[in-house]
Amino acid sequence: MNDLVRQHTALTETDLEWLHLLVSEWQLLADLSFADLVLWIPTLEGSRYVSVAQMRPNTGPTSYQDDMVGHLVPRGRRPMLDVAYDEGRIVREGDPEWREEVPVRVESIPVRREGRVLGVIARNTNLLTVRTPSRLELTYLQSASDLAQMIAAGAFPYPGQSMESEASPRVGDGLLRLDADGVVQYASPNALSAFHRLGHAADLVGLHLGKATAELALHQGPVDEALVKLASGWAPRETEVEGSGGVIQLRAIPLKPKGARIGSLVLLRDVTELRRRERELITKDATIREIHHRVKNNLQTVAALLRLQSRRLAAHDPDGRAREALDEAVRRVGSIAIVHETLSQTLDERVEFDEIADRVLAMVAEISPGRVTGRRTGRFGVLDAEVATPLAMVLTELLQNALEHGFGPGDTGTVEVGALRSGNRDKARLLVTVQDDGRGLPPGFDAATAGNLGLQIVRTLVEGELGGTFTMEPAPEGGTRVALDLPVQGEKKR
C-alpha cells in the first residue's frame, strides 16, 4: 500500500498513516457486512482511481476471486465511486452487478479524515446465497451500517487504538450489541458460551454488561469501576477478565454513527486455554532457566575442586604436567559453565554468543597476563544452545593452544578471534577464525593427524557435533590461522 499511495496519489504521510489505521481495523467491517472491501484512492492527475488495499470476509463468500490491489479504474467507469468521493456520502443506489454469473451488490463508503475525503471503500456483497437474515445477521448488518457511517464522518477508526489483528477478538469469536446505557441488546451464541465459561449461567440480554462482568471477575476492588465502564462500551479499549471458570478477552467499540453515542459493540473471545498454555510455558521456561543455573553452579563446583586438586599436586608433580592438565580441565569446564550461565538468563534456548566469546577470551588470557592481548572482531550473533556449548569449548581449546604453543615464556603478541555470518535464514553459515602473530606451526605439521588433546577435541566437536570444517595453516603475515566454517540457524528479524 505504501508504494501504491506514494507512486500514484497526492496523499501525505499523515494521510497514509490514517489509511494504515483503517486497514488494520477493517476486517471488522468486512465480517459484519459479509462483504469484500476494496479501498480506492484518486490518482495524482485525478482522472483515475487506484486500488491500494483489499479485504475478504471471514463470515461469507467472496465477491472477488482475483486480487484487486494495484488495479486502475478511470473516473466515470464506476459512477458510485465518483459520487461517494465528490459528495462525501455513502452511495447505495444501483442494481446488482453480475460477475462471473454471481450477483454482487456494490456500495461506496467515503473515507474521511479531518474533513477531507481521502478515498472510497467499495463494499461488494455476494448475493448468491441471499436468504431471510437471522437475528445474528441483522445485528451484524446494522453494526456494519453504523461503522460505515462513522468512517464516512471520519470518526472511525479511533486514533491511537489500532489493535493487533491476530491478538484481538474477531466478529466470529463472540459479539455483544449494547445500548447507550451499556445494557445488552443482543448476544451471539459464542459470546454466551464465553460468559458461561466465565461463570455466568443465565442469558445476557437485558443485563448491564459492565456490572455483570465486574461481578464475575476474580479480583474485585478499586479496578471494578473502571472495568464496569470498559465493559459497558464507553471507550475504545481492550481488556481481559478472569473468572472462576476461565478467561475472556473483551474489546469495546463505541458506536457514534451520527456523532452521538448510541451504544457499542463488544467483541469477545474465550482465551482460557490460551492463557493456560502460556502459564505452562512460563513455568517450563522458569524450570529450564533454573536447571541451567544449577548446572552452571555444579560446573563451577567441579572447577573449584579441580583447582584445589591442582594446588595439592605441587609436591608430587615435579615437572608440572599433571597440574597443567588439571588447569586445562578447569578452563574446559569453565567455558561450558559460561554458556549455561547465559542460558539461565534468557527466555529461550538461544544465546548472544558475542558476550560468551569475550568471556572465554578473558578467561584464557589469564594464562599469560600482560604478555598476549586477545581481541574479537566481527559478530557471532545469536546461536542455539546446541551450537553455543561446543563452540565455546572449541574457542577455549584454540585460544589455549595459541597462547601455550604460539608464544614462548617471554614473548608478547596478539590473538584475534574473528566472526562472520553469511547466507540467509535457511542456509546461514558462521566463519570463525582464531589467528595469532606468534612463532607459527612447526615444519611438516598436519592438523588432521597431529596435534595434542586440545586439537583432537576441536576436530571432534567441529566435524562431528557441529557439522562444520576445520583448517589450521600458517598466517600470511606470520603466526597461525585457524578457520572454522559452521552451519548455523539464521537470526530472527527484530
C-alpha positions in Angstrom: 0.0 0.0 0.0 2.8 2.4 0.8 4.3 2.1 -2.7 1.0 2.5 -4.5 -0.1 5.5 -2.5 3.3 7.3 -2.9 3.6 6.4 -6.6 0.0 7.2 -7.8 -1.6 9.6 -5.3 -1.1 13.0 -3.7 -1.8 11.9 -0.1 0.6 12.9 2.6 2.4 10.6 5.0 -0.1 11.6 7.7 -2.9 10.5 5.4 -1.1 7.3 4.7 -0.9 6.6 8.5 -4.7 7.1 8.7 -5.2 4.6 5.9 -2.9 2.1 7.7 -5.0 2.5 10.8 -8.2 2.0 8.8 -6.8 -1.2 7.1 -5.7 -2.6 10.4 -9.4 -2.4 11.6 -11.5 -3.0 8.5 -11.6 -6.8 8.9 -14.3 -5.9 11.4 -16.3 -4.1 8.8 -15.9 -6.9 6.2 -17.1 -9.5 8.6 -20.0 -7.5 9.9 -21.0 -6.7 6.3 -20.5 -10.3 4.9 -18.8 -8.3 2.1 -15.5 -7.7 0.3 -13.8 -4.3 0.8 -11.6 -2.6 -1.8 -10.0 0.8 -1.0 -9.8 3.2 -4.0 -7.7 6.4 -3.9 -7.8 9.1 -6.7 -4.5 9.3 -8.6 -2.4 12.4 -8.9 -4.0 13.7 -12.1 -7.5 12.9 -10.7 -8.7 11.1 -13.8 -8.4 7.6 -12.3 -8.7 5.6 -9.1 -6.1 3.1 -7.9 -7.0 0.2 -5.5 -4.4 0.2 -2.7 -5.9 -2.5 -0.3 -8.4 -5.3 -0.2 -10.1 -7.4 2.5 -12.3 -10.5 2.2 -14.9 -11.5 4.8 -14.5 -14.5 7.2 -18.3 -14.7 7.5 -19.4 -15.1 3.9 -18.5 -15.9 0.3 -16.1 -13.5 -1.5 -17.1 -11.4 -4.5 -13.6 -11.2 -5.9 -11.7 -14.3 -6.8 -8.8 -12.2 -8.0 -6.6 -9.8 -6.2 -7.7 -6.2 -6.9 -4.8 -4.4 -5.4 -2.9 -2.2 -7.9 -5.8 -2.0 -10.4 -6.5 1.4 -12.1 -10.1 2.5 -13.0 -10.9 5.7 -14.9 -13.4 8.2 -13.5 -16.8 7.5 -14.9 -16.3 3.8 -15.2 -17.9 3.3 -11.7 -20.2 6.2 -11.1 -20.8 5.2 -7.4 -17.2 5.8 -6.7 -17.4 9.3 -8.2 -20.5 10.3 -6.3 -19.1 9.0 -2.9 -15.8 10.8 -3.4 -17.2 14.1 -4.8 -20.2 14.4 -2.4 -18.7 12.7 0.6 -21.7 10.4 1.3 -22.4 6.7 1.3 -23.9 5.6 -2.0 -26.1 2.5 -2.1 -28.1 3.2 -5.3 -28.0 0.9 -8.4 -28.8 -2.6 -9.4 -26.6 -5.5 -8.5 -23.6 -6.2 -10.8 -23.1 -9.6 -12.3 -19.5 -11.0 -12.0 -18.9 -14.5 -13.4 -22.6 -15.3 -13.0 -22.6 -14.1 -9.4 -24.9 -11.1 -8.5 -23.0 -8.6 -6.4 -24.4 -5.6 -4.5 -22.0 -2.7 -4.6 -21.9 0.2 -2.1 -19.4 3.1 -1.8 -18.3 4.5 1.5 -16.1 7.7 1.6 -13.1 7.6 3.8 -12.8 10.9 5.6 -10.0 12.3 7.7 -10.2 15.8 9.3 -13.0 16.9 6.9 -11.2 15.7 3.8 -12.3 12.7 1.7 -9.1 10.6 1.1 -10.7 7.8 -0.9 -13.6 5.4 -1.2 -14.3 1.9 0.2 -16.2 -0.2 -2.3 -18.2 -2.7 -0.3 -19.1 -5.7 -2.5 -21.7 -8.3 -1.2 -22.1 -11.7 -2.9 -25.9 -12.1 -3.2 -25.8 -15.7 -4.5 -26.7 -17.1 -1.1 -29.1 -14.4 0.0 -31.9 -15.6 2.3 -34.1 -14.3 5.1 -31.5 -13.0 7.6 -31.3 -14.3 11.2 -31.2 -12.1 14.3 -27.4 -12.5 14.3 -27.1 -11.4 10.7 -29.4 -8.4 11.2 -27.3 -7.3 14.2 -24.1 -7.7 12.1 -25.6 -5.7 9.2 -26.9 -2.9 11.5 -23.5 -2.7 13.2 -21.7 -2.6 9.8 -24.0 0.3 8.8 -23.1 2.2 11.9 -19.4 1.7 11.4 -19.7 2.7 7.7 -21.4 6.0 8.7 -18.6 6.6 11.2 -15.9 6.0 8.5 -17.7 8.4 6.2 -17.8 11.0 9.0 -14.1 10.5 9.9 -15.0 9.1 13.4 -13.6 5.6 12.8 -11.1 4.1 13.3 -10.2 5.5 16.7 -6.8 7.3 16.6 -4.2 5.5 18.7 -6.4 2.5 19.2 -5.1 0.2 16.5 -5.4 -3.4 17.6 -3.2 -6.4 16.6 -5.4 -8.3 14.2 -4.1 -11.7 15.3 -4.4 -10.9 19.0 -7.7 -9.0 19.2 -11.2 -10.8 19.2 -12.9 -11.1 15.9 -16.6 -10.9 15.0 -16.9 -14.7 14.8 -15.3 -15.2 18.3 -18.3 -13.6 20.0 -20.2 -10.3 19.7 -22.5 -8.3 22.0 -24.5 -5.3 21.0 -25.2 -2.8 23.8 -27.4 0.2 24.0 -26.3 3.6 25.2 -26.6 2.6 28.8 -24.5 -0.5 28.5 -27.4 -2.9 28.6 -27.1 -6.0 26.3 -29.5 -5.9 23.3 -28.0 -8.9 21.5 -25.5 -11.7 22.4 -24.2 -14.1 19.8 -24.0 -17.8 20.7 -20.2 -17.7 21.0 -20.5 -14.7 23.3 -22.9 -16.6 25.5 -20.6 -19.6 25.6 -17.7 -17.4 26.7 -19.6 -15.9 29.5 -20.9 -19.3 30.6 -17.2 -20.3 30.8 -16.6 -17.3 32.9 -19.2 -18.4 35.4 -22.4 -16.7 34.2 -25.1 -19.3 33.5 -28.1 -17.2 32.5 -28.9 -15.2 29.4 -27.1 -11.8 28.9 -29.8 -9.9 27.1 -31.3 -7.2 29.4 -28.3 -7.2 31.7 -25.9 -4.3 32.3 -22.8 -5.8 30.9 -20.3 -3.8 33.0 -21.9 -4.7 36.3 -22.3 -8.3 35.3 -18.7 -8.6 34.2 -17.4 -6.9 37.3 -19.3 -9.4 39.5 -17.7 -12.3 37.6 -14.1 -11.0 37.8 -11.9 -12.7 40.4 -10.1 -9.5 41.5 -12.6 -7.1 43.0 -11.6 -3.7 44.4 -10.8 -0.3 43.0 -10.5 -1.6 39.4 -14.1 -2.6 39.4 -15.4 0.8 38.5 -13.0 1.0 35.5 -14.0 -2.5 34.4 -17.7 -1.6 34.6 -17.1 1.5 32.3 -15.0 -0.5 29.9 -17.3 -3.5 29.6 -20.2 -1.0 29.1 -18.6 0.2 26.0 -17.9 3.8 27.0 -14.4 3.9 25.4 -12.5 2.0 22.7 -10.4 -0.2 24.9 -9.4 -3.8 25.3 -9.0 -5.9 28.5 -9.1 -9.4 29.9 -11.5 -10.7 32.6 -10.7 -13.8 34.6 -13.5 -15.6 36.4 -13.8 -18.7 38.4 -14.0 -20.9 35.2 -11.9 -19.2 32.6 -10.6 -16.0 31.0 -12.2 -13.9 28.3 -10.8 -11.1 26.2 -13.1 -8.1 25.7 -12.8 -5.3 23.1 -15.3 -2.4 23.3 -16.1 -0.2 20.2 -18.4 2.8 20.9 -20.9 3.4 18.1 -21.4 7.0 17.1 -22.8 7.0 13.5 -24.2 10.5 13.8 -21.8 12.0 16.3 -23.6 10.9 19.5 -23.0 7.6 21.1 -26.0 5.3 20.5 -24.4 2.1 22.0 -21.4 -0.1 21.4 -20.1 -3.3 20.1 -18.2 -5.6 22.4 -16.1 -8.3 20.7 -15.0 -11.1 23.0 -13.1 -14.3 22.8 -12.6 -17.2 25.2 -8.8 -17.3 25.8 -8.9 -19.7 28.8 -6.9 -22.5 27.1 -4.5 -20.0 25.5 -3.7 -18.4 28.9 -3.4 -21.9 30.5 -0.8 -22.9 27.9 1.0 -19.6 28.3 1.3 -20.2 32.1 2.6 -23.7 31.4 5.2 -22.3 29.1 6.2 -19.7 31.6 6.6 -22.4 34.3 8.5 -24.5 31.8 10.8 -21.6 30.9 11.4 -20.9 34.5 12.2 -24.5 35.2 14.7 -24.7 32.3 16.4 -21.5 33.4 16.7 -22.9 36.9 18.2 -26.1 35.5 20.8 -24.1 33.6 21.6 -22.1 36.7 22.1 -25.3 38.8 24.2 -26.9 36.0 26.4 -23.7 36.0 26.7 -23.9 39.8 27.6 -27.6 39.6 30.2 -27.0 36.9 31.8 -24.2 38.9 31.9 -26.5 41.9 33.7 -29.1 39.8 36.2 -26.4 38.5 36.8 -25.4 42.1 37.6 -29.0 43.1 39.9 -29.4 40.2 41.8 -26.2 41.2 42.0 -27.5 44.7 43.4 -30.8 43.5 45.8 -28.9 41.2 47.3 -27.0 44.2 47.8 -30.2 46.2 49.8 -31.8 43.4 52.8 -29.4 43.8 54.8 -31.9 45.9 54.0 -34.9 43.8 54.3 -33.3 40.3 57.9 -32.2 39.8 57.6 -31.4 36.0 54.2 -29.8 36.5 52.4 -31.8 33.7 49.7 -33.1 35.9 48.9 -29.7 37.3 48.9 -28.3 33.8 46.4 -30.9 32.7 44.1 -30.1 35.6 44.3 -26.4 34.8 43.3 -27.1 31.2 40.3 -29.2 32.5 39.3 -26.2 34.7 39.2 -23.9 31.7 37.2 -26.5 29.7 34.6 -26.8 32.5 34.6 -23.1 32.9 33.7 -22.5 29.2 30.7 -24.8 29.4 29.7 -23.0 32.7 29.7 -19.7 30.9 27.2 -20.9 28.3 24.8 -22.3 31.0 25.1 -19.1 32.9 24.0 -17.2 29.8 21.2 -19.6 29.1 19.9 -19.2 32.7 19.2 -15.6 31.9 17.3 -16.0 28.6 13.7 -16.9 27.8 14.7 -19.5 25.1 17.4 -21.9 24.2 19.3 -19.3 22.2 22.2 -17.0 23.4 24.0 -13.9 22.2 27.4 -15.6 21.7 29.5 -12.4 21.4 29.4 -12.0 25.2 30.4 -15.6 25.7 33.3 -15.3 23.3 34.5 -12.2 25.1 34.4 -14.0 28.5 36.2 -17.0 27.0 38.9 -14.7 25.7 39.3 -13.1 29.1 39.4 -16.5 30.9 42.0 -18.0 28.6 44.1 -14.7 28.7 44.8 -15.5 32.4 47.4 -18.0 31.2 49.7 -15.2 30.1 48.6 -12.0 31.8 50.1 -8.8 30.4 52.0 -10.6 27.6 49.5 -11.6 25.0 46.5 -9.4 24.1 43.2 -11.0 23.0 40.6 -9.2 20.9 37.4 -10.0 18.9 36.3 -8.7 15.5 33.0 -9.2 13.8 29.9 -10.6 15.4 28.8 -14.1 16.2 25.2 -13.1 16.8 22.5 -15.3 18.3 23.2 -19.1 18.4 21.2 -22.1 19.5 22.4 -23.7 22.8 23.4 -26.9 21.0 25.8 -24.8 18.9 26.9 -22.4 21.6 28.1 -25.1 24.1 30.5 -27.0 21.8 31.6 -23.7 20.1 32.6 -22.3 23.5 34.7 -25.4 24.1 36.3 -25.1 20.7 37.2 -21.5 21.2 38.7 -22.3 24.6 40.9 -25.1 23.1 42.0 -22.9 20.2 42.9 -19.9 22.3 44.6 -22.0 24.9 46.6 -23.8 22.2 47.6 -20.4 20.6 48.8 -19.0 23.9 50.7 -22.1 25.0 52.3 -23.1 21.7 52.4 -19.9 19.7 54.4 -17.8 22.2 57.5 -18.5 24.3 57.9 -17.6 28.0 58.9 -14.0 27.4 57.1 -13.4 24.1 54.4 -10.8 23.6 51.8 -10.7 20.9 48.1 -10.8 19.9 45.5 -13.4 19.4 42.4 -12.3 17.4 39.1 -14.1 17.2 37.0 -13.2 14.1 33.4 -14.0 13.3 31.5 -13.5 10.0 27.9 -14.6 9.3 26.7 -15.2 5.7 23.8 -16.6 3.8 20.1 -16.3 4.5 17.9 -17.7 7.3 17.6 -21.1 5.7 21.3 -21.6 4.8 23.2 -19.4 7.2 26.8 -20.1 7.9 29.3 -18.8 10.5 33.0 -18.4 9.7 35.2 -18.2 12.8 38.9 -17.5 12.7 41.5 -17.6 15.5 44.7 -16.0 14.4 47.9 -15.2 16.4 51.2 -13.5 15.4 53.4 -16.0 17.3 56.1 -18.4 16.3 53.9 -20.3 13.8 53.5 -24.0 13.1 56.5 -26.4 13.2 57.7 -27.8 9.9 55.6 -30.6 8.5 52.7 -30.0 10.9 49.4 -31.6 9.8 46.4 -30.6 11.9 44.4 -33.6 10.5 46.7 -36.2 12.1 48.9 -34.4 14.5 48.2 -32.2 17.5 47.6 -32.5 21.2 44.5 -33.5 23.1 43.1 -30.0 22.6 43.2 -30.2 18.8 41.6 -33.6 18.9 38.8 -32.2 20.9 38.4 -29.4 18.4 38.3 -31.7 15.4 35.7 -34.0 17.1 33.4 -31.1 18.1 33.7 -29.1 14.8 33.3 -32.0 12.4 31.3 -34.5 14.4 28.9 -32.3 16.6 28.7 -29.0 14.7 28.9 -30.5 11.2 31.5 -27.9 10.0 35.0 -27.9 8.7 38.3 -27.1 10.5 41.6 -25.9 8.9 44.9 -24.9 10.5 47.6 -23.2 8.5 50.3 -20.6 8.7 49.0 -17.0 8.7 50.1 -14.9 5.7 51.8 -12.2 7.9 53.3 -14.8 10.4 51.8 -16.9 13.1 49.0 -19.4 12.8 45.5 -19.1 11.5 42.6 -21.5 12.4 39.4 -21.3 10.4 36.0 -22.9 11.3 33.2 -23.0 8.8 29.9 -23.9 10.6 26.3 -24.2 9.5 24.0 -22.2 11.9 20.4 -21.1 12.1 19.8 -17.7 10.7 19.0 -14.9 13.1 15.3 -13.7 13.6 14.5 -10.3 12.4 13.8 -7.8 15.2 
